[in-house]
Amino acid sequence: MSSSHKQPLKPGTKVTHAGRREEWTGAVVNTPVWRASTHLYASEAERKGSLKSNKDGDFFYGRRGAPTQWALAEALTEIEPGAHGTVLYPSGVAAIAGCLLAVLKPGDHLLMSDNSYDPSRSMATGLLKRMSISHSFFDPLDLRGFESLVAAHSPRAVWLESPGSLTMEVCDIPALTAIARDAGTVSLLDNTWASALGFAGLNHGCDIVMQSLSKHVGGHSDLMMGSVSAGERLYRALRRTSQQLGQVVSPDDAALAARGLRTMAMRLEYSTASATRIAGWLMEQPQIAQVMCPMLESDPGHALWKRDFDGGCGLFSFVLASNDNNASGRVVDALDLFGIGYSWGGFESLALPIFPHEYRDVMSSPTVLGDAGRTEAGAKPAIRLSIGLENTEDLIADLAQALACMDDK
């Protein structure tokens, strides 16, 4: 693409062209797969020079990557407004650990939103706790409570996730990060739900943005990878920590992720529209007590989602109108087109039972609920759906026949 192109590019165009350097791609469209552990130097002077540079684009050793990984990292940086660089990790959980370890040290305190992805919570209660890094969980919808915790603990970092990956609350990221910034606290965001195309985390006050590339970027349920993007100062800390831990991603997986990235905008647009329609249909069903989907106007988080987000995705949850904890399992087992799995963002639709103990503590918060009816719903079984690329009508028909099993009980 000509460097003379001055008009700001739309996201769909960016993901098509980002990270495509001629010196890496040559005469082909996609960057070839460079498989190498050892990189050879033309001279001793060149080897010494590589020791000092430590940047993508300069060969050193396989752990620091080659054009396949560099092209993907550069593309992710280009579509993340405000990013200086991006570090790749072999999984989303590795990315969570990588960015937390880059900013925390023994004796530090971490604040973590209580609706965070379970492996994130386990990082706080397990690995970081063993390193003498303390933590507190907080309600991300309670700004006053958060401000009090910041004042009480002087935390080094705050971990945010919006929407929550089970309960789908949308929090006020700009307000939370402003409180953190005034206290000298680093704000980290798990942005896997929306991706950079749906929410520009760094532009909304976050210092570090992490995502699981296994989800929307990969898009085909055939790779494990994570990424973390940041401004220049924190990017250097992320890169240094990643290299010290020996983190490296496979060039074959990087090639798959780069290929998935090119169609991500179109896939997200379709799955978001399909999920919104399905969520609206579910609201009208007598077997459903509550639908948790920020794209719906009736959702408590819709106003913040509409204000801050540029797009959505196919992931949302709904609560069944049943006190039988086994009801969600029966519904999921009755589905034909939905697989049972933990991920999301792939071309195939998935369904996952959620039991009250997994989300009830969050949903029982007065700031989340607002009325007694939702308190009742918080004690009922739920299901999380990831809407893929199947025909929307077919998915609705499948859900209808599966929900009918509740009537037969």
N, C-alpha and C positions, 0 to 999 in steps of 0.2 A: 504494500500500500504506500502511496506517495507520501513523503514527509511534509508535503506542501498542503495537505488536507487540514484546514484550520477549524472547520465547524465541529463543535463538540459532538462526539459520537454517542448514539443511543446504546443501552446495555446489550441489546441483541447483536449490534454490529461489533461492539467491543469484544465480546466473547468469541466472535468469529475470527478476528484479526490479532488479538492480543498474544504476545509471546512468540510471534513468527518472525524471527530474525533470519535474514538471508544467509548469514554465515553459519547458522545452525541447520537450516532446512535445505540450503542449496537450491536445486531445481525442482524439488518436490514441495507439495503443499504442507504436509505434516512433518514435524521434526522426526527423523529416523530414531530407532531405538539404539542407543549407544550402550552396549554391555561391556564394561571394563572395570577391573579393580586397579590395575597398574596403568599409569599414564607416563609415557616416556618424554624426556626433555631433549631438545637439540643441543644443549650445552649446560655446563655447571652454572653459568651466569643466569640462564633461564630458570633453572631449578631454584636458585636463591631468590630470584625475583618472585616466584610463586609463593614462597614462604611468607613474604611480606604483604602480598596483595589480599589474599583470603576473600575473594569475591567471586560470585557466579560469573562464568565466562572465562575464568583462568583455570586451566587444568592443574591439578595437584595430586590427588589420589581419589580412588573411587568413592570413598566416604563423603567427599565434598561434591559429588555429582558430576554430571557431564551434560551435554546439550539437551538430552531428553528431560532431565529433572529441571535444569535451568529454565527451559522454555515454559514449563508448567508454572514454576514459581513466578516467573516474570509476568505471565498472563494473569495469574491471580492477583499480583500486585497492581497491575494496570486496571483491573475491574474493581479494586477496593479503594475508593476515594480517600486520599490522605495517607496512603501507605507508602513507606519508603522501601520496604522489602517484605518477602514472605519466606518462611521456613517450612519445609515439608517434613512430615512425620509418618511412620509406618502404620498408624491407626489414629482414629479420633481421640481415643483415650491417651495415646502417647503424646498427642498434641496438647491435651489438657495438662498432663504431667509436665511437659516441656515448658509451657508458658508459666505455670505456677512456680516451678523450680527456678525459673530465670529471674523472678522478682522477689521470692521469699527466702529467708534464711532463718536458722534457729533463733527462737525468741520473738519472731514476728507473730502478728495476729491477722487472721483471714476472716472476712465476713463473706458468707455465701448465702445466696437466695435460697429459701427453703423449697422452691419448686424445681431445683436443678436436677439434671440428669443423674441417675443413681451412681454411675461411676465417678462423677464429679464429687458427690457427697462422700463417697467411699474414699476418695483421695484425701479429703479433709480429715475424716475420722480414722484413716489408716496410715498411709505413707507419711503425710505431713505431720500427723500427731507423733509418729515415731521419731521424727526429726525435731521434736520440741517446737513445732509451729502450732499455736493454738487457733481455735476457730469459734465462730458463733454463726448460727443460722438466723436469717431474718426474713420477715414478710416483705417482699419487694413492693407491695402496694401501700405500705405504711411508711410514708416519707418521714414523719415525725419520729417514729420508732427507729428508723434507720439513722437519722441524724443523732439521736441519743446514743445509739450503739457506737457510732463513729467517735463521738465525744468521749465515751467511756473507755474505749479500747485503743484509740489511736492506731487503727489497723494499717498495715502496710499495703494490703490489697483487698479489693472487693470483687467477688465473682458473681456475674449476672447471667441470666438466661431469659430471653423474651422472644416469643411466648414460652412458657414452661412446657416441656416436651410431653407431659402427661395431662396437666390441668389447663394449659393454654392461656394462662393469665398474661396480659400485656402490661408491662410496667413502664413507668415514665423514665426512660433511660436518660434523657437530658437532665432531668431534675436530680436523679440519683448520682450521676457522674459529676454534676456541679458540686454537690455536697462533698463527694469524695475528693475532688480536685482541691477544694478550699482547705481540706485537711491534709493534703499531701499524700493522699491514698491513690494507688494505681487501680484503674478500673479495667477489668477483663470481662469480655463478653463471649459466651457460647452462642454463635450466630448461625448454627446449623439449620434451624427451622427456615429462616428467610434467605440465607446466603447474602453475599454482597449485592446481588441484583435486587433483593427485596428490602434490605436495610443497610444503610451506610453507617456502620457502627462507629468508625473513627470520626466521622463528621458529626455524630450525635454525642460526642463527649468521651467515648471509650478510648483507652490508651492502647489496648491490645484486643484484637478480634480473632477468635478461633472458630474453626468449623471442621466437621467431619466430611472429608471429600468422598467417603464411602457412600454418602447419601446422594444429594442432588447433582454434584459435579460428576461423579462416576455414572450414576443414572441407570446402571445395568446390573447391579447386585453381583459384580464380579471382581471387586477390588476392595482393599482396606487401605485407607490413607487419611491423614489429617493435615491441616495447615494452620499457621498462625501468622497474621500480618500486623505490622505496627509502624510507627514513625521511626526516624533514624536512630535515636538513642536506644529505645527499647528493642528495636530490631537487632542491633548489635549484641545486646545481652541475650536475646533469644538464640541467635546464631551461635554465639560462643558456647552457651549451655548445651545446645543440641550437639555441637561437635564434641564437647567434652564427654557427653553421654554416648557418643558413637551412633547417633541416630542417622539412618539413611533409608531411602525408599528405593524399591526396585525400579529400574528403567522401564521394564515392561508394564508395571502398574502405572508409572507416570505417563506412559504413552496412552494407556486406556483412559486415565483421568483427563488428559488433554483432549482426547477425542470426545469424551462425554461433555466436556466444557463447551464445545462448539454448538451443541444442540440444547444446552441447559435452559436458555431463555424460553424457547418454544415449549419444552416439556413442562416448565414451571407454569407458563401461561395456561396450558391445557389442564394440568392437574389442579390448579387453583380454581379455575372456572368449574370444573367437574366437582371438586370437593365442596365448593360453595353451594352448588345446586343440590348435592346429596345431603349436605347438612341441613339445608332448608326443608327438604322432604322429610328428614328424620324428625324435625321439630313438630311435624303434623301427625306423627304416629302415636297411637295411644300407649304403646309399650315403652315409650321414651319419656324419662323424667326431665332431662336436661341435655342440651347440646352445647359443647364447649368449642366454639369456633370463632376466632376474632374477625373473620371476614363477614360474619352475619351482623346486620345492623342491631339486632337484639342482644348481642353479646356485650357484657360489661366492659370488655377491652376494646371494643370496636372503634371508639372515638380516638383513642391513642394510636391504634393501628392505622387508622385512616390519616391521622396527622403525621406520623413519623415514617410509615412504611411505603415503599413503592410497589410492593407486590406481596403475595402470599405463597402458600404451597398446599400440597394435598393432605397435610397431617392435621387431624383434629380428633376430639374425643366426644363420646356421649355416654350419659348415665341411664341405666335401665330403670323402669318403674317396677322394681322387684326387690324384695328383701332377701331373696335367695342368692347367696354368693355364687352358686353354681350356674346361675342363669347366663352369665356372660360366656362361660365355657360352652354351654349348650348352643348359644347363638353362633359363636365362632365355629364350632364343629359343624353346624348346619350350612355354613357358607360354601359355595362351590368355586367362586371366582377369586376369593381372597385367600391368600396363603397365611399361615400363622408364623409370624416372625417378628424380630425386634427392630429391624431397620426401617427406613423409609426413603423416599426419593427415587426409587427404582421405577422401571416401566410397568411393574406388576403391582397390583393392589395387595395390601396386607391388613390383617386384623389381629389385635392383641388384647386379650382380656386384662382388665385392670381391676384389682380387688380393693375394697375400701381401705385396708391398712396401707396401701401404696399411695393414696392421695388424700385420705380423709383429714389428716392433720392440716394440710394446706387449705382444703375446702372449708374447714370449720372456722377459719379466721373471719371475724366480723367484717374486716375491710374487704374481704373477697366476696362474702355472701350477700350481705345487705338485706336479706329477708329470710324468714323462717323456712320457706319452701326449699330454698337451696341448702339449708342445713340438713333437712331430711334427705335430699338427694345425695348429700355428701356421705351418707352411710350405706349407699347402694352400690352394687357392682356396675362396672363401666367397661367400655370397649374403646380402644384407640384404633382409628383407621388411617392407613396411608393409601390415598387414592392414586392409582397409576394411570396408564394410558388407555385402558379399556373403554369401550363405549359406556357413557354415563347411564343410559337407560338399562343396559344389561346389569350394571352394578346395583342400581336401584331395585331391579327385579330380584336379584340375588339376596339383597338385604331384606326385602319384603317377605320372601319365603322363609328366610332364616328367623326373622322376628316372629313369624307365625308359630314357631315351636314353643314360644312362651305361652301362647294361648292354649296350647294343647296340654300344658303341664297341669 
